[in-house]
């Protein structure tokens, strides 16, 4: 799964390689695993047809102003420097399908999903950075459900499910892409659709969790991301918890990655036990917010790489296919 996510990064890099007449890199990341590329979606898919680059830049500027007004500092100069670099052509996700022809076999291995929808994370340079930063701001503000990237990502996954069936489709993502998968998986679970997911270094905005709640009755209104009417208090809310607990994604964490390390405390420490119950739908300065990172069950896979290796390695993808990586696995539940 990690290699298919890396293939999405490679697909984006191939834009410049093929323009220079060089061979693409992406096929080396999916063809050895007997998958073929059947669909790619770009940044241009995130925009309405009538919305141009100018409107996109205005949208990013507005997000930046909102973030600064809410006291999240340090992003203004970064955003200003890359506004002119935003591109409507960068690759943000892809759909892969297992190929009988490549495998030279009629029988697909049971561990290999028929279809994988994969999403890359943030690329910290080049013409993709502005749009990636805009999506990351949505993560910080728990507004990812309103972002164009999520809406298109959900559409791609839903189309794959409608075509092949939920049992035949897996989703995978890294960092920002993992956040998309978390929100997609939660939304589908509330609709009684449980999809396999592999989430590498998903962000955990732990500063938004200020402590445990008292009990299940502290749950506020739970609402599907599609904009349907709020669910009334009472048994319906507890039914939502039951549905969410049945969805058990694979979450891959590095203990020395500050972006995702809090998932370990979230599942293992009592201080975090109630944070999922406290608010499945929070409010961020008057606007509905969805804490995508609050999940009830997970197969938690984590590594203890030396902290001396630095952030880039701890948050990077290479560790998840390296033979030298020793991965610990546990089944974790936030409601015990």
C-alpha positions in Angstrom: 0.0 0.0 0.0 2.8 2.4 0.8 4.3 1.9 -2.6 1.0 2.7 -4.3 0.8 6.0 -2.3 4.4 6.7 -3.4 3.3 6.1 -6.9 1.0 9.1 -6.6 3.9 11.3 -5.6 5.8 9.9 -8.6 2.9 10.6 -10.9 3.1 14.3 -9.9 6.9 14.3 -10.4 6.5 12.7 -13.8 4.8 15.8 -15.1 8.2 17.5 -15.3 10.1 14.4 -16.3 8.0 13.6 -19.3 8.1 17.3 -20.3 11.8 16.9 -20.6 11.6 13.7 -22.5 12.6 11.5 -19.6 11.1 8.2 -18.6 8.3 8.3 -16.0 9.0 7.0 -12.5 5.5 6.0 -11.4 5.1 2.6 -13.1 8.0 1.3 -11.0 5.9 1.8 -7.9 2.7 0.0 -9.0 3.5 -2.4 -11.8 5.8 -4.7 -9.7 2.7 -5.3 -7.5 0.6 -6.3 -10.5 -1.5 -3.1 -10.5 -2.3 -0.9 -13.4 -3.2 2.8 -13.3 -6.8 3.4 -14.4 -7.5 6.9 -13.3 -5.8 10.1 -12.1 -7.2 13.2 -10.7 -5.5 16.6 -10.8 -5.8 19.9 -9.0 -7.9 21.1 -11.9 -10.6 18.6 -10.8 -10.8 20.5 -7.5 -12.2 23.6 -9.2 -15.5 24.4 -10.7 -15.2 24.9 -14.4 -15.9 28.6 -14.1 -13.4 29.2 -11.4 -10.0 30.3 -12.6 -6.6 30.7 -11.1 -7.4 34.2 -9.8 -10.4 32.9 -7.8 -8.2 30.0 -6.4 -5.6 32.5 -5.2 -8.3 34.7 -3.6 -9.6 31.5 -1.8 -6.2 30.7 -0.5 -5.7 34.3 0.7 -9.1 34.2 2.5 -8.1 31.0 4.3 -4.8 32.6 5.3 -6.6 35.6 6.8 -9.0 33.3 8.7 -6.1 31.3 10.1 -4.2 34.4 11.2 -7.4 35.8 12.8 -7.7 32.6 14.8 -4.2 32.9 16.1 -2.4 30.2 14.1 0.8 32.0 13.3 3.8 31.4 11.1 2.0 30.6 7.8 1.4 34.1 6.4 4.9 34.5 4.8 4.9 31.0 3.5 1.5 31.4 1.9 2.3 34.8 0.3 5.5 33.5 -1.3 3.7 30.6 -3.1 0.4 32.1 -4.1 1.7 32.7 -7.6 2.9 29.1 -7.9 -0.4 27.4 -7.6 -1.1 25.0 -10.5 -4.2 23.4 -11.8 -2.4 20.4 -13.1 -0.7 18.7 -10.2 -1.6 15.1 -9.4 -3.3 14.6 -6.0 -4.7 11.1 -6.3 -5.0 8.0 -8.4 -7.0 4.8 -8.8 -5.1 1.5 -9.3 -6.6 -1.9 -10.2 -5.1 -5.3 -9.9 -4.3 -6.8 -13.3 -4.6 -10.4 -14.2 -2.4 -9.7 -17.3 0.4 -8.4 -15.2 0.2 -11.1 -12.6 -0.3 -13.8 -15.3 -2.8 -15.4 -12.9 -6.6 -15.7 -12.8 -6.5 -15.7 -9.0 -5.9 -12.5 -7.1 -4.1 -13.0 -3.7 -6.5 -12.5 -0.8 -4.4 -9.7 0.7 -4.4 -7.7 -2.5 -7.5 -5.5 -2.9 -9.0 -5.4 -6.4 -8.9 -1.5 -6.4 -6.9 1.0 -4.5 -7.7 4.7 -4.4 -4.5 6.5 -3.1 -3.8 10.1 -2.2 -0.5 11.8 -1.8 0.4 14.3 1.0 1.9 17.7 0.9 4.7 18.4 -1.5 6.8 21.1 0.2 8.1 22.8 -3.0 7.2 23.6 -6.6 3.8 24.6 -8.1 1.7 22.3 -5.8 2.6 24.0 -2.5 -0.1 26.7 -2.4 -3.0 24.3 -2.9 -1.5 21.8 -0.4 -1.1 24.5 2.2 -4.7 25.6 1.7 -5.8 22.0 2.4 -3.6 21.8 5.4 -5.2 25.0 6.8 -8.5 23.2 6.4 -7.1 20.4 8.5 -5.9 22.7 11.3 -9.3 24.4 11.4 -11.2 21.0 11.2 -12.8 22.2 8.0 -11.5 19.6 5.7 -15.0 18.4 4.9 -15.6 21.7 3.1 -12.5 21.7 1.0 -12.6 21.0 -2.8 -10.0 18.3 -2.4 -12.1 16.3 0.0 -15.2 16.6 -2.1 -13.5 15.3 -5.2 -11.6 12.6 -3.3 -14.9 11.4 -1.8 -16.5 11.4 -5.2 -13.6 9.2 -6.6 -13.9 6.7 -3.8 -17.7 6.6 -4.0 -17.5 5.9 -7.7 -15.0 3.1 -7.1 -17.3 1.6 -4.5 -20.4 1.9 -6.8 -18.4 0.2 -9.6 -16.6 -2.6 -7.8 -18.3 -2.9 -4.3 -17.0 -1.7 -1.0 -15.4 -5.1 -0.2 -13.2 -4.8 -3.3 -11.9 -1.2 -2.7 -9.2 0.0 -0.3 -8.2 3.6 0.3 -4.7 4.7 1.2 -3.0 8.0 1.9 0.0 9.7 3.4 -0.2 12.8 5.7 -2.7 15.1 4.1 -3.8 12.2 2.0 -4.3 10.1 5.1 -6.5 12.9 6.6 -8.6 12.7 3.5 -8.9 8.9 3.9 -9.9 9.3 7.6 -12.7 11.7 6.8 -13.9 9.5 3.8 -13.8 6.4 6.0 -15.8 8.1 8.8 -18.4 9.4 6.4 -18.9 6.0 4.8 -19.1 4.3 8.1 -21.9 6.5 9.2 -23.7 5.3 6.1 -23.0 1.7 7.1 -20.3 1.3 4.4 -17.0 -0.1 5.9 -14.0 0.2 3.7 -10.4 -1.0 4.2 -8.0 1.9 4.8 -4.2 2.3 5.2 -3.3 5.7 6.7 0.4 6.6 6.8 1.4 9.4 9.2 -2.0 10.9 9.5 -2.1 14.4 11.1 -3.4 14.6 14.7 -4.2 18.3 15.6 -3.9 17.5 19.3 -4.1 21.1 20.4 -7.8 20.9 19.6 -8.4 18.2 22.2 -8.5 19.9 25.5 -9.3 17.0 27.7 -11.7 14.0 28.2 -15.4 14.3 28.5 -17.4 12.9 31.4 -19.4 10.2 29.6 -21.2 9.2 26.4 -23.9 11.7 27.1 -21.4 14.5 26.4 -21.7 13.7 22.7 -23.0 16.6 20.6 -24.9 16.3 17.4 -23.4 13.9 14.9 -23.9 14.8 11.3 -23.0 13.1 8.1 -20.6 15.1 6.0 -23.0 15.3 3.0 -25.0 18.1 4.7 -28.0 16.0 5.8 -30.1 17.1 8.8 -28.5 16.7 12.2 -29.2 13.5 14.1 -31.3 14.0 17.2 -30.0 13.4 20.7 -30.6 10.0 22.3 -30.2 6.5 21.0 -29.4 7.7 17.5 -26.1 9.2 18.8 -25.1 5.9 20.4 -25.9 4.1 17.2 -23.5 6.4 15.4 -20.8 5.4 17.9 -21.5 1.7 17.2 -21.1 2.3 13.5 -17.9 4.3 13.9 -16.4 1.6 16.1 -17.0 -1.0 13.5 -14.7 0.8 11.1 -11.1 -0.2 11.9 -8.5 1.5 9.6 -4.8 0.6 9.6 -2.9 3.6 11.0 0.8 3.8 10.6 2.7 6.0 13.1 6.2 7.0 13.9 6.7 7.8 17.6 9.1 10.6 16.7 6.8 12.2 14.1 5.2 15.2 15.8 2.4 15.3 13.2 1.0 11.9 14.1 2.6 10.7 17.3 -0.4 11.8 19.4 -2.4 8.8 18.1 -0.4 6.6 20.4 -1.4 8.6 23.4 -4.9 9.0 22.1 -5.4 5.2 22.2 -3.2 4.3 25.1 -3.5 7.1 27.7 -6.6 7.8 29.8 -6.2 11.5 29.2 -7.4 10.9 25.6 -10.0 8.2 26.2 -12.9 10.6 26.2 -11.8 13.0 23.5 -13.6 11.1 20.8 -16.9 11.0 22.8 -16.6 14.6 23.9 -17.4 16.0 20.5 -17.9 14.1 17.3 -19.0 17.4 15.9 -17.3 20.5 17.3 -17.7 24.2 16.7 -14.8 26.3 15.4 -15.6 30.0 15.8 -19.3 29.4 14.9 -18.8 27.2 11.9 -19.4 23.4 12.0 -16.1 21.5 12.4 -15.5 17.8 12.0 -12.6 16.2 14.1 -11.6 13.7 11.4 -8.8 12.4 13.6 -11.3 11.1 16.3 -11.7 7.4 15.4 -12.9 4.7 17.7 -10.9 1.7 16.5 -7.7 1.1 14.6 -5.0 -1.4 13.8 -2.2 0.7 15.1 1.2 0.1 13.5 4.1 2.1 14.9 7.9 2.3 14.7 10.5 3.6 17.1 13.1 4.9 14.7 15.9 7.0 16.4 14.9 10.6 17.0 18.3 11.6 15.6 17.1 10.7 12.1 15.0 13.9 12.0 11.5 14.9 11.1 11.7 14.2 7.3 12.5 10.6 7.8 10.1 10.1 10.7 7.3 11.6 8.6 8.4 10.2 5.3 7.1 7.2 3.3 10.4 5.3 2.9 10.2 3.8 6.4 7.0 1.9 5.5 8.6 -0.3 2.8 12.2 -0.5 4.3 13.4 -3.9 5.3 15.1 -2.3 8.3 11.9 -1.0 9.8 10.6 -2.9 12.8 6.9 -2.3 13.0 4.9 -3.0 16.2 1.2 -3.7 15.8 -1.8 -3.5 18.2 -5.5 -3.4 17.9 -6.6 -0.3 19.6 -10.0 1.0 20.8 -10.7 4.4 22.3 -13.8 3.1 23.9 -13.1 0.4 26.4 
